[in-house]
Amino acid sequence: MTMSAYGSRILEPRFGSETVTDFLRDGYWLEAADITGTGRPDLVGYGLSLGEIYWYQNPGWQKRLVVDKVKEPVGMDHGDITGNGLADLAVCYQLYGPGGTIHHADPEGGKIDWLENPGNAAETSEQWMRHYVGRATGMHRLRLGHFTRNDVMQIIGFPIVAVEGVHAVLPIVLFTQPADVRSAAEWPMEVVSNRDFRMIHGVARKEGLIPGSDLDSILMASDEGVTWLYYDAVAGEWTWEHVGGGEESQFEQTTFKGSGDVDGGRLGTNALAYVAAVEPFHGNTVAVYARTAPENGVPGEWRRHVLDIYGDPNENGEGTGHTVMCRDFDGDGDDEFLVGLRGPDPWQGAMYYKAVDAARGLFLKWRVSRESVARIVAGDFSGSGVDDFATISYSVAHYFVAPKAQITLHQNLTVRAPAAGEFL
């Protein structure tokens, strides 16, 4: 029996595979949101080129249109903006200028809309109502939550590039829900930072990390590496902690450095025991940051451990890694993490990492899927009481186009109750 340093038995991960749809003409973003209020998440998926956003009803995965004619939808998040108990959506769009890549940001783009759940989404063919939030050129990622206050919803937005160039300094902006959210022309905006970060590619919203506060915070992957960003309510200002500098050795070859995507993992009672990252932008390197032991009540330093390097950068300086996500899949109270590789083969699929001793950078690894992965989401899709995961293929012109673009559900078979007469 293999045990981790945290006293838990290590189980080999087992996941099934079910195709939600394999008729995608493009693929990029996937969201797990409870659209119908059943308590079990549905799926929302789309690519960048068609401008069509669909949701897939759980169970059965019937495809339904949310909205179309959205110019280059990129990042999305979900939350109950209207307060009716159902998931609304927020999406940023119109990123690219001429050329169709991040090397040319649209100076009039970077817009954010929130999409109002009609309440009877499974019974209507009407498109969801679009409401404008605001904009910042190059907007690429956003997160809904409570970042400076708890009484209303907020959207924090992260551009990836500026008109001035790929590695120009970027504004991080915060939009706060207005009193009449349905009729407001836009949401009030404030600048969180406009001189500290460049090429922000990945962000994760985290709860319960700020001492003495119930506000949400952000783990961010950028040229600067990994940063923990949060609002200090006592001081009345935003602050951040530099976790690590990311991958720097490839810069002369690729022109990219730092980190590309990030999430934080819990181990036991430590809500941020480690930070997992794919590095650099569209990178090939999987790294983990973990603190050394505290001394005299002072937290230890973050140390970087490289776990894997998947292939070499291509002619554009990009690797195969695109996304990372932490979640407790085996039910032992400790978070594992999944890394999504977009391809081509053999560097394609979802890789599962289990901490044996995070402080020493010791993790076990399994490949748990083989389809192209742009994004991974998790939730109890099957109603089994444990988290499953789902993926969408990466199919984006000028970057990588998966030979077969699809959305795939992987039911968690690692921990489940045995059926009658069955022995696990």
C-alpha positions, -999 to 999 in steps of 0.1 A, spaced: 0 0 0 14 34 -10 9 63 14 15 100 10 33 122 34 -1 134 46 -13 100 59 -36 92 30 -36 60 9 -27 67 -27 -53 52 -51 -46 48 -88 -70 71 -107 -97 55 -128 -119 75 -152 -144 66 -179 -148 84 -212 -180 97 -227 -183 119 -258 -206 148 -251 -202 161 -287 -176 155 -315 -191 178 -340 -172 210 -329 -159 231 -357 -137 250 -333 -128 245 -296 -113 266 -268 -134 272 -237 -154 250 -214 -174 259 -183 -192 237 -158 -223 256 -147 -257 246 -132 -279 262 -159 -312 245 -149 -308 246 -111 -309 208 -106 -277 208 -85 -258 189 -112 -236 210 -135 -243 213 -172 -216 222 -197 -210 254 -217 -185 253 -246 -173 272 -276 -144 282 -298 -130 315 -309 -139 317 -346 -176 310 -350 -189 333 -323 -215 307 -312 -218 297 -275 -238 265 -266 -247 248 -235 -252 210 -231 -279 198 -208 -270 172 -182 -280 144 -185 -282 135 -222 -261 164 -233 -287 180 -256 -271 210 -273 -288 244 -269 -278 278 -282 -270 305 -256 -260 333 -280 -244 337 -314 -227 365 -333 -202 371 -305 -169 383 -320 -141 360 -308 -154 349 -274 -124 340 -253 -126 336 -215 -158 329 -195 -170 325 -159 -203 319 -143 -222 331 -112 -256 341 -100 -256 378 -111 -294 382 -109 -298 366 -75 -324 341 -86 -303 310 -78 -294 301 -114 -260 305 -131 -256 335 -154 -225 337 -176 -199 364 -183 -177 363 -214 -150 385 -228 -146 389 -266 -132 408 -295 -95 402 -286 -78 401 -320 -70 428 -345 -56 422 -380 -38 388 -383 -60 369 -358 -34 365 -331 -24 381 -298 4 400 -317 -23 424 -328 -49 434 -302 -81 451 -313 -78 486 -299 -116 488 -297 -121 453 -283 -116 436 -250 -153 438 -242 -172 419 -215 -209 410 -215 -229 391 -190 -255 367 -204 -288 364 -184 -301 330 -177 -337 331 -188 -348 307 -160 -364 283 -184 -333 276 -206 -342 240 -212 -377 249 -225 -369 279 -247 -352 284 -280 -348 321 -274 -312 334 -271 -301 347 -237 -301 384 -232 -267 401 -235 -258 429 -211 -227 450 -215 -202 453 -186 -172 472 -199 -139 468 -217 -102 469 -215 -81 462 -247 -68 427 -249 -92 412 -224 -86 375 -222 -96 361 -188 -122 371 -162 -135 358 -129 -167 364 -110 -167 367 -72 -164 389 -42 -130 406 -43 -134 438 -24 -170 435 -10 -196 407 -4 -229 424 -10 -228 424 -49 -211 404 -76 -178 416 -91 -159 408 -123 -121 410 -123 -106 412 -158 -72 404 -171 -60 415 -206 -32 394 -221 -17 419 -245 -18 456 -253 -19 475 -286 17 485 -278 29 449 -280 27 414 -267 49 421 -236 36 456 -228 24 464 -193 -13 456 -187 -42 469 -166 -60 446 -143 -95 460 -138 -124 454 -114 -161 458 -124 -187 461 -96 -223 452 -101 -246 483 -103 -278 486 -84 -300 479 -114 -279 452 -131 -304 446 -160 -308 482 -172 -273 496 -164 -254 508 -195 -222 494 -180 -207 484 -146 -185 509 -127 -148 500 -132 -117 506 -112 -80 498 -119 -64 472 -97 -29 476 -112 -16 491 -144 21 490 -141 31 456 -126 22 427 -149 26 416 -185 11 389 -207 -14 375 -182 -26 342 -196 -41 322 -167 -60 330 -135 -78 310 -108 -102 324 -83 -96 310 -48 -117 311 -16 -105 311 20 -69 321 14 -69 356 29 -63 355 67 -92 370 86 -112 376 54 -139 358 34 -131 377 2 -120 359 -29 -84 361 -42 -66 353 -75 -37 331 -85 -23 346 -117 1 334 -143 20 360 -163 54 370 -176 63 376 -140 56 340 -131 30 331 -104 14 358 -83 -12 356 -55 -33 387 -58 -59 399 -32 -75 429 -16 -63 438 20 -95 450 36 -77 463 67 -53 484 47 -79 492 21 -57 484 -8 -47 456 -33 -16 437 -26 1 406 -39 27 380 -31 52 368 -56 52 330 -55 78 323 -82 93 335 -114 83 307 -137 103 293 -167 131 316 -179 156 293 -196 136 293 -229 133 330 -234 160 335 -260 146 306 -280 108 313 -277 105 350 -264 82 337 -237 89 335 -200 71 332 -167 39 311 -163 10 302 -186 -17 288 -163 -20 281 -126 -41 267 -98 -35 261 -61 -39 228 -42 -51 220 -7 -33 194 14 -51 186 47 -58 218 66 -34 239 44 -56 256 18 -26 266 -3 -1 239 2 12 240 -33 7 259 -66 8 240 -99 16 257 -131 21 252 -168 51 274 -179 57 296 -198 29 309 -221 15 279 -240 45 261 -224 58 226 -222 69 227 -185 49 215 -155 61 230 -122 50 230 -86 57 257 -60 57 246 -24 67 264 8 96 253 29 89 246 66 81 277 87 107 290 111 99 310 143 63 315 131 75 330 98 61 312 67 87 294 46 99 304 11 82 292 -21 105 268 -39 99 257 -75 101 220 -85 100 210 -122 80 178 -126 78 173 -164 88 188 -197 65 177 -226 83 180 -259 101 210 -274 86 244 -284 74 246 -320 84 271 -346 62 297 -329 80 292 -296 49 274 -281 47 241 -262 18 218 -258 6 227 -223 -25 249 -219 -44 245 -186 -40 232 -151 -67 225 -124 -66 213 -88 -94 192 -72 -98 164 -48 -107 135 -70 -100 106 -47 -119 119 -17 -90 119 8 -91 156 15 -60 164 -5 -61 180 -39 -47 164 -70 -41 184 -101 -48 178 -138 -27 193 -167 -43 196 -201 -20 191 -232 -34 204 -264 -12 183 -288 -1 171 -312 5 135 -302 22 122 -282 19 153 -260 -18 153 -258 -45 145 -232 -49 151 -194 -22 142 -169 -31 135 -133 -6 144 -105 -9 132 -69 12 147 -41 34 122 -22 55 150 -6 48 184 -21 74 202 -1 101 180 -18 84 181 -52 74 145 -51 43 136 -71 30 105 -88 16 109 -124 -9 91 -146 -23 99 -180 -61 98 -176 -72 109 -211 -58 111 -246 -79 137 -265 -66 172 -272 -73 195 -242 -77 232 -242 -95 234 -209 -106 211 -180 -135 216 -157 -147 195 -128 -180 187 -111 -202 159 -100 -217 155 -135 -228 119 -129 -244 124 -94 -221 98 -78 -210 121 -50 -174 126 -63 -160 150 -89 -157 140 -125 -139 161 -151 -147 172 -187 -125 186 -214 -128 205 -247 -103 202 -275 -80 230 -286 -89 240 -322 -78 276 -329 -65 288 -362 -29 301 -362 -21 282 -330 -31 245 -330 -61 228 -347 -70 194 -332 -77 168 -358 -109 160 -340 -125 187 -319 -148 174 -291 -161 178 -256 -155 147 -235 -168 137 -200 -146 115 -178 -166 99 -150 -146 94 -118 -144 57 -111 -115 61 -86 -138 62 -56 -173 48 -57 -196 25 -38 -196 -11 -51 -228 -24 -68 -246 -54 -54 -223 -84 -57 -194 -63 -69 -160 -61 -53 -137 -31 -60 
